[in-house]
């Protein structure tokens, strides 16, 4: 079982670690692979995403309920047109159902916040597409690079 955990500033070491992990970020090759999240970026990012969320932002770590180990992250934000989601499970915790549970918890949080619809643009070769489809997302459109998926939360 997993819990949602609102990270403290000093917990951002975990985000830095998994964003810089090649195995974890392998899904992100179409957008550049690993992401630099050096400590000089923490304060501004933390202010916008956790302390005083802006632009319809929501951010939480996924945490093992028993061991308290961090597993990954979930988030959504409003990009000016749509609420876009983000689910990343640290590579050593994949294929254990955490992505599915994290996506379910993210949809519940968004619905509780009054959001009616969530979207994600997933690289065409990302195996996580199957998780989204199992969780009720439908294909909105596709290109050679991405599939845009949508879930209407009022149908939950």
C-alpha positions in Angstrom: 0.0 0.0 0.0 1.1 3.5 -0.7 0.4 6.9 0.8 0.6 10.4 -0.6 3.3 12.4 1.1 3.7 16.2 0.8 7.5 16.6 0.7 9.4 18.9 2.9 12.1 21.0 1.3 14.8 18.8 2.7 13.1 15.7 1.0 13.9 17.1 -2.5 17.0 14.9 -2.5 14.7 12.1 -3.6 13.4 14.1 -6.6 16.9 15.1 -7.6 18.0 11.5 -7.4 15.3 9.9 -9.5 15.2 12.7 -12.1 18.9 12.0 -12.6 18.5 8.3 -12.8 18.8 7.0 -16.4 16.7 3.9 -15.8 13.9 5.9 -14.2 14.0 8.6 -16.8 14.3 6.2 -19.8 10.6 7.0 -20.7 11.7 10.6 -21.1 14.1 10.1 -24.0 11.8 11.9 -26.4 12.1 15.0 -24.2 15.8 14.8 -23.3 16.2 11.9 -20.8 17.4 12.8 -17.4 16.5 16.1 -15.9 18.8 18.4 -14.0 17.3 19.2 -10.6 20.4 20.7 -8.9 20.0 22.2 -5.5 20.1 25.8 -6.9 16.6 25.0 -8.5 15.0 23.7 -5.4 13.8 26.9 -3.7 11.9 28.3 -6.7 10.5 24.9 -7.7 9.4 24.2 -4.1 7.7 27.5 -3.8 5.6 27.0 -7.0 4.8 23.3 -6.6 4.5 22.6 -2.9 4.6 25.7 -0.6 2.3 28.0 -2.6 1.1 25.9 -5.6 0.4 28.1 -8.7 -1.5 27.4 -11.9 -3.6 24.6 -10.5 -0.6 22.6 -9.4 -0.7 19.6 -7.1 2.4 17.6 -6.2 3.0 14.6 -3.8 5.5 11.8 -3.4 4.3 8.2 -3.4 5.5 6.6 -0.2 5.4 3.0 1.0 3.0 3.0 3.9 4.9 0.4 5.9 8.6 1.3 5.3 8.1 5.0 4.6 10.4 4.7 1.6 9.8 7.1 -1.2 8.6 5.3 -4.4 7.9 8.1 -6.9 5.9 11.2 -7.6 2.5 12.3 -8.8 1.5 15.7 -10.0 -0.9 17.7 -12.1 -0.8 21.3 -13.4 -2.9 23.5 -15.6 -1.0 24.4 -18.8 -3.5 27.1 -19.8 -5.8 24.7 -21.6 -5.7 21.4 -19.8 -4.8 19.7 -16.6 -1.8 17.6 -17.4 -0.6 14.7 -15.1 2.7 13.4 -14.2 3.3 9.9 -12.6 6.9 8.8 -12.2 7.8 5.6 -10.3 11.5 5.2 -9.4 12.9 2.4 -11.5 13.6 -0.1 -8.7 9.9 0.0 -7.7 8.4 -0.5 -11.1 6.1 -3.4 -12.0 4.7 -3.7 -8.5 1.4 -1.8 -9.1 2.7 1.5 -7.7 2.0 3.4 -10.9 -1.5 2.2 -11.1 -2.2 3.1 -7.5 -0.4 6.5 -7.8 -2.6 7.3 -10.9 -5.7 6.3 -9.0 -4.8 8.6 -6.1 -3.9 11.4 -8.4 -7.3 11.1 -10.1 -9.0 11.2 -6.7 -7.1 14.3 -5.6 -8.0 16.1 -8.8 -11.6 15.1 -8.6 -11.7 16.3 -5.0 -10.3 19.7 -6.2 -13.2 20.0 -8.7 -11.2 19.2 -11.8 -13.3 17.5 -14.4 -10.8 16.2 -16.8 -7.1 15.1 -16.8 -4.7 14.6 -19.7 -1.3 13.2 -20.4 0.9 13.2 -23.5 2.9 10.0 -23.4 5.7 9.0 -25.7 4.4 6.6 -28.3 6.9 3.9 -27.1 6.2 4.3 -23.3 4.8 1.1 -21.9 2.9 3.1 -19.2 0.2 3.8 -21.8 -1.4 0.5 -20.8 -1.7 1.7 -17.2 -3.5 4.8 -18.2 -5.9 2.9 -20.5 -6.7 0.4 -17.7 -7.4 3.3 -15.4 -10.1 4.7 -17.8 -8.1 7.1 -19.9 -9.0 7.2 -23.6 -6.9 8.2 -26.6 -7.7 11.8 -27.7 -5.2 11.7 -30.6 -1.7 10.5 -31.5 1.3 11.7 -33.5 4.4 10.0 -34.5 5.9 10.9 -31.1 3.1 11.0 -28.5 -0.4 9.8 -27.6 -2.6 12.3 -25.9 -4.8 10.5 -23.3 -7.8 11.9 -21.4 -9.9 10.9 -18.4 -13.2 12.5 -17.6 -13.3 12.5 -13.8 -17.0 13.1 -13.5 -17.4 9.5 -14.8 -15.5 8.0 -11.8 
